[in-house]
Every structure is written in structure tokens, then in C-alpha cells.
């Protein structure tokens, strides 16, 4: 029961993000699909469930855990190149889409 509730939450939150996505990007997502990365990609059947509920193609990354680390490195390089590291992080974390947990232990 807990697993179903957890998966329902993932689907609902993904749906809400897609609803709030600008039309030009939403069109690309509908046409090309979503790639699930990270630990979520390790959940058995998550691709089929998301695809069924969202009515978009869903694919799993070949190396889901490694792809997160690689993507983070690409993002950090881009931030450093474009605006400097501090300004880039400030811009990234000032977005209303980023939710930070002040009680989380990061180190």
C-alpha cells in the first residue's frame, strides 16, 4: 500500500510539472518523451506506469545513477562558463521550482 501511494505521488507530481511546462517544451516532451534517471529509474515498471498515466513516451536511462552524476557535471560546467559559479547557483536556487529542505543534512 505504501509503495502504491509513493508511485501515485510520483505520477501526480510529474503530471503537475508537465501542466506547468511552457507549450513549446511540452510539445517536445509529448513528441520525444521523458527519460527517467536516478534512483527512480530503478523502480520496476515506473516507465510503463508513467507512460500509461501521462500518455507520453517514457524511457529509462541506460545508466540511471551515472547519468545523474554526469548531468550534474555538465550543469556545473555550463554555470561556470555562462555566469560564474556563485551567480549560477543563486539563479538556479531562486527558482520557485526548487524546493530545499532546511533540515536535511548535506554533509
C-alpha positions as semicolon CSV with decimal commas, in nm:
position;residue;x (nm);y (nm);z (nm)
1;X;0,000;0,000;0,000
2;X;0,284;0,240;0,084
3;X;0,453;0,158;-0,248
4;X;0,133;0,237;-0,442
5;X;0,089;0,567;-0,260
6;X;0,452;0,655;-0,332
7;X;0,414;0,572;-0,702
8;X;0,086;0,764;-0,723
9;X;0,265;1,067;-0,578
10;X;0,543;1,040;-0,837
11;X;0,286;1,027;-1,118
12;X;0,082;1,316;-0,982
13;X;0,384;1,542;-0,926
14;X;0,513;1,463;-1,275
15;X;0,172;1,547;-1,420
16;X;0,168;1,881;-1,235
17;X;0,513;1,971;-1,370
18;X;0,401;1,886;-1,724
19;X;0,089;2,100;-1,684
20;X;0,309;2,395;-1,584
21;X;0,555;2,341;-1,871
22;X;0,564;2,607;-2,147
23;X;0,379;2,489;-2,461
24;X;0,686;2,473;-2,686
25;X;0,867;2,245;-2,440
26;X;0,552;2,042;-2,367
27;X;0,522;1,972;-2,740
28;X;0,876;1,833;-2,747
29;X;0,803;1,616;-2,442
30;X;0,484;1,479;-2,594
31;X;0,667;1,402;-2,919
32;X;1,001;1,276;-2,784
33;X;0,909;1,155;-2,436
34;X;1,060;1,161;-2,089
35;X;1,382;0,992;-1,976
36;X;1,375;0,871;-1,615
37;X;1,713;0,892;-1,441
38;X;1,846;0,839;-1,092
39;X;1,706;0,602;-0,834
40;X;1,353;0,643;-0,970
41;X;1,458;0,461;-1,285
42;X;1,535;0,155;-1,072
43;X;1,169;0,118;-0,967
44;X;1,034;-0,181;-1,158
45;X;0,767;-0,075;-1,410
46;X;0,797;0,301;-1,350
47;X;0,836;0,365;-1,723
48;X;0,514;0,182;-1,816
49;X;0,319;0,336;-1,529
50;X;0,426;0,692;-1,614
51;X;0,361;0,638;-1,982
52;X;0,013;0,497;-1,916
53;X;-0,086;0,778;-1,680
54;X;0,074;1,070;-1,863
55;X;0,012;0,948;-2,218
56;X;0,366;1,032;-2,328
57;X;0,657;0,804;-2,420
58;X;0,877;0,724;-2,119
59;X;1,225;0,575;-2,137
60;X;1,476;0,462;-1,875
61;X;1,833;0,593;-1,888
62;X;2,088;0,325;-1,974
63;X;2,292;0,401;-1,661
64;X;2,044;0,594;-1,445
65;X;2,268;0,657;-1,145
66;X;2,571;0,753;-1,351
67;X;2,361;0,979;-1,574
68;X;2,269;1,196;-1,274
69;X;2,635;1,249;-1,187
70;X;2,727;1,319;-1,550
71;X;2,436;1,561;-1,591
72;X;2,530;1,744;-1,272
73;X;2,884;1,785;-1,402
74;X;2,755;1,924;-1,733
75;X;2,528;2,168;-1,548
76;X;2,812;2,288;-1,323
77;X;3,041;2,340;-1,623
78;X;2,771;2,537;-1,801
79;X;2,703;2,754;-1,495
80;X;3,073;2,830;-1,454
81;X;3,110;2,920;-1,822
82;X;2,799;3,135;-1,854
83;X;2,781;3,345;-1,538
84;X;3,024;3,227;-1,278
85;X;2,956;2,962;-1,021
86;X;2,800;3,174;-0,747
87;X;2,566;3,371;-0,975
88;X;2,460;3,049;-1,147
89;X;2,370;2,879;-0,820
90;X;2,191;3,188;-0,696
91;X;1,980;3,192;-1,014
92;X;1,919;2,817;-1,000
93;X;1,806;2,810;-0,638
94;X;1,594;3,125;-0,659
95;X;1,357;2,943;-0,893
96;X;1,017;2,864;-0,746
97;X;1,058;2,509;-0,880
98;X;1,346;2,422;-0,646
99;X;1,237;2,302;-0,304
100;X;1,505;2,295;-0,042
101;X;1,477;2,114;0,289
102;X;1,647;2,327;0,556
103;X;1,657;2,034;0,798
104;X;1,838;1,798;0,558
105;X;2,195;1,704;0,636
106;X;2,409;1,763;0,330
107;X;2,746;1,666;0,468
